[in-house]
Amino acid sequence: YQRRVHGDYQDMEAVSSLDKVYNAICKAVSNISDILRFGTLTETGVNAFGDHQLELDVKCDNQIYEALKETGVVAYALSEERPYPIELGGKEFIVTLDPLDGGSVIASNFSVGSIFAIWPNKNKLIGLKGKDMVGAAVAIYGPRTSVILYNEKLKQVDEVSYVKTKEKEMWATTRANLKIKEATKLFAPGNLRATTENKGYKEVVDYWLNSGYTLRYTGAMVPDIYQIFIKGEGIFSNFISPKHPAKLRFLYEVAPFAFLTEAAGGRSTDGSKSLLEVEITGYEMKGPIGVGSKTEIERIESAFKHQNLSLIHISEPTRPERISYAVFCLKKKNEKPTV
């Protein structure tokens, strides 16, 4: 298996351990591209999070695990379908992943994707923070199959695309050193129901609408954030309220996008701080997310600072077995009594 990196061809034996993981991801993604094109939308039940599980979810999950195991460098992998450490025989890395993001729109033939975070093999992740990641990648399956990934050697975010001819199949670099500008007028707001209770979220959404920002939102996380890297600007938001809590998983969706966004010069936030500062307390953590252009992240944090709600993090002690989770929720701030 080969991929083209900035004009040079590299095989598995010639690259670093981290590149072996990226090669495995690209190999799995190329296979998943075919699975999605010819697969069916049969439901098989629900996953560990209670979401409807498609046969495609399981097939994509298996493809990725098999490819990661072949690298010989991945110690454990965890996914939305299997949110607990599974041994893969290596010693260097832990990979967390969402094998098929966008299940709610796939029947409409919208673009969907796969999300990956690469971590050092430490303490089965517990106690690490988002900033401890060593790499990340996001694949999108649309008219083209492409991946944005963190190029550790050049300290930048690149895009590679799957090229298939009669003679060969390969991954070619299509965009190098992706950058996210500080200012934007493009927004993709998720979980808008939360604006009925979350005044800070309502404030920023109203600002975007009243200021004539361009709405670009599909309801699938991967294309809604991927566009920010390609256009070089934008803001994606998915914030929460007491009646409309967090649904996005920190390890499998939130953290990888936060890492890639900040590596490309953008910013991330949970409403008060960078998502790379969030500590891992369990394998089923859920939380809010804002990623994209710096000016809009600052706008969000300013609006949230002045509302009468505070973000708190609730988690159960992590158990050695499969059941372990954490969630984000909002509570009323303690108000000073009037005299």
N, C-alpha and C positions, 0 to 999 in steps of 0.2 A: 504494500500500500504506500502511495506517495502523495505528497502535497507540495505545491509550489509556494515558496515563501520568498517574496521580493525577488523573483526571477531565478532563484536557485531551487534545485530539486533536492529533497532530503528524504532518506528512508529511515525506518524505525531504528536501525542500528547506529545511525550517524547523529542523532539528535539527543538533547538532554532528556532527563526524566519527565520534566513538565511537558516538553514537546511530545513525548510518547502519549501522555494523557490527551493532549489536543488532537493528535493523530487518531487516537481511539474514538474520540468524540466525533471527529469528521467522518470516520468510517461508519460509525453507527448512524449518523445523520443521513448519509447517502443511502443507506439501507432503509431507513425510516421513510425517506422521500418516496421510495417505491411502494412501501407498505401502505402509506396514506393514499397514494394514487389508485391502488387496486384493492384496498381493503374494504371491509364492510363496517357499518356503524352499530353492530350488535352489542347490546348491553350485557354485562356479565354479573352485575350486582353493584355493590358499593365498595369504596376503598376505606382505608383506616380513618379518614376524615369524614366519612359519611356521604361523600360525593358519588354520583352515578359513575360507574366504571365501565368504559367501553372495552371491547376486545382489543381495539387498537391501543389503548393505554397499556395493556398487559404486554402486547407484542413489542411496542416501543421500549418499554421498561426492560424487557428481556434482552433486546438488541444491545442496549447500552451497557448493561451489566456484563454481558459476554465480552464486549469490546474492551471494557475497563479491566477485566480479569486478565485478558491476553497481554496487557502491558507489562505485568510483573512488578509494577511500582505502586499500585493502588492497594492500600491496606483494607479500607472499608468503603462501602457506598451506602447511601440512604436516599430514598426517593419518596415522592408523594404516595406512590403505590405501596411502598415498603418503608415506612418512616422509623427505621431502627437499623443499627449498624450490621451490615452483612460482610463477613470476611471475604476478601478477594485474593489473598495470598501475598500481596506486596507489603512494603514497610514505610513508604515515603508519604503517601497522600491519603486524604479522605475526600470523596466526592459526594456532594449533595445535589440532587437534580429533580426537575419536573420533566418527566419523559415526553408529555404531550400537554402543553398548556393551550387552552382555548377550546376545551371540549364542548362548551355551551354554544359555540358558533360554527363548529366543524360541519354540522349538517347543512348549513347555509353555504358551504364551500368558501368560507372566509379563510384568510391566512391564519395559520396556527404556528406553534413553535415548541422548542425544547430549551430548557434553562439549566445551566451547570455552574456550580461553585466548587473550586478546588482549594482544599485546606491542608495545612500541615498535619501530619498524623500525631496529634497530641490529645491525650485524655478523652478520646472519642468525642471531641469538640466541646465538651462541657467546660465553661469558663472562658472560652475564646470569645473574641469580638469580631465584628465584620471586618475590621482593618487587618485581621490576622490572615485573611485569604491570600493565597499566592497566585491565583488565577481565576478566571471566569470566562464563560462563553454562552452565547445565546444563538440558537439556530431558528431561522424562519423558513417555513414551507409555503411558498406562494408561487407566482409565475416562475421565479427562480428559487433555488435552495441556497441560502447563504448563511454565514455564521460571522458574528462579531466576537472577537476574543481579545484578551489582554496579552500583548506581546511582551513577555517579561524581559527579553534581551534588549529591546529598544524602549521599554517603559512607555508603551503607547497602545492604543486600541486600533485594531485593524479589522477589515472585513475580507473574508475569503468566500468564494462562490464555487459551487459544484459544476464542473464542466465535463460533459460526456459526449464523446465522438465515437465513430466506428472503430477508431484505432486505440483510444485510451480513455480512462476516467481519471480525473485529477481535481484538486482544489487549487484554484488560482487566486492570488491576491487581487481584489477588485478595487479596494479603497484602503489606503494606508494612513495612519496617524489621524484618525477621526477626532474632531474637536467640537465641543459644544459651546456656543457663544454665551456671553453673560446675559444678553437681553433677547427677548422673543415676543411674538404675538401669536403663538400657536399653543393651544391647550387641549388636553385630553383628560377630562375629569371623570373618575369612577365613583361609585357608591354615592350618588348625588342625593339619595334619600336621607343621608346623614345631615344634610344642610338644614333640615327641619328642626334639628336640635343643636347642632354644632354651629354656633354663631360665627366663629372664626372661619370655618370652611365656607359658610354662606357669604361672608364678606369678600373672600378672594374670588369665588365663582362669580358673584355679582360684578366685581371689578372687571374680570375678564370679559364678561358679556357686554357690559356697558361701555367698555373701552374698544370694542370692535375686534377682539381677538378672533382668530380663525379656529373653529372647532374641528378637530380631527380625532374621532373616537369610534372604535369598532366594538368595544366590549371584550376584546381579547388582549391580554396584557402584553404579549410579545410584539405584535405589530404596532400597538399604541405607544410603546417605548422605543422600539427599533427605529421608528421614523425620526425620533429626536437625534439619533446618531447620524442618520443619512442626511437629514436636512440641516444638521448642525445647530439646531435650536429647538426649544419647546419645553413644555412642562406637563408631566403626568402626575396625577394626584389620586389617591384613594384613601380618604380619611374616614373617621368613624364617629359614632355617637352611641349612647346607651342602648337605644332600640335597634341600631344598625351596626353591630360590632364588626371587628376585623375578620376577614376571610382569607387574606393572602398570607401564605406561609413564609416565615422569615428565612429558613435555611434553603428552601427550594425555589423561591421566587424573589423575595424582597432583597436579601443580601447580595445575590449575584448582580442584580441590576444596579444597586447602590455602588458596588465596587467598580463596575464598568463605567458608570456615569462619572464618578469622581476621577477615575483614571483618564477620562476624556476631557477633563477641565470643568465639568458640571458639578452640581452639588446634590446631596440627598438630605432628607429630613424625616423624622417621625412626628414633626410638629414643633419640636423644641431643640433637637440636636441631630447631628449626623447619624445616619443609620449604621455607619461603620463603628460607632461607639456602643452599639447595643450588645450586651453580653448574652451568650447562649446559655440558657438554663434548662433546655429540653429539646426534644426532637420534633415537637408539634407546635412550636411557637407560632403565633399569628400576630400581625401588627399592621399599622397604617404605613403609607409610603408616599413620599413626594420626591420626584427625581427630575432633573433637567437643568435649565438655565438658572444661573446664580441669582439674578434679580428676582425671579418669581419664588425661589426658595426663601429668600429673605422676606418677601412679601407675606408668604404663608406663616413663617415663624413670628413675624411682627403681629399678624392678625390673631394668631393663637395665644400670644403672650397676653393680650388684653381681654380675652374672653373669660367668662366665669366658669371655666372647666379646666381641669388639669389632667394630664396624661399619667396614668400609673400602670405599672407592669405587675401582673399577678401570675404566679407560677406555682406549680406543685413541685416538691422535691423530685429530682430526676431518679427514676427507679432503674435498676439494672436490666429490667425486662423491657418489653416493647411499649408499655403504657407510660407515657411521659409527655407533658405538654405545658405550654404557657400561652397566655392570651393577653392582649392589651385591652383596656377598657377606659372609660372616662368617668370621673366622679366630680361632684360639686366641690368647689373650693370652700374651705371654712371661712365664713364671712365674719368680720368683726361685729360684735353686738353694738347696736346703736344705743347711745346714752340719752 
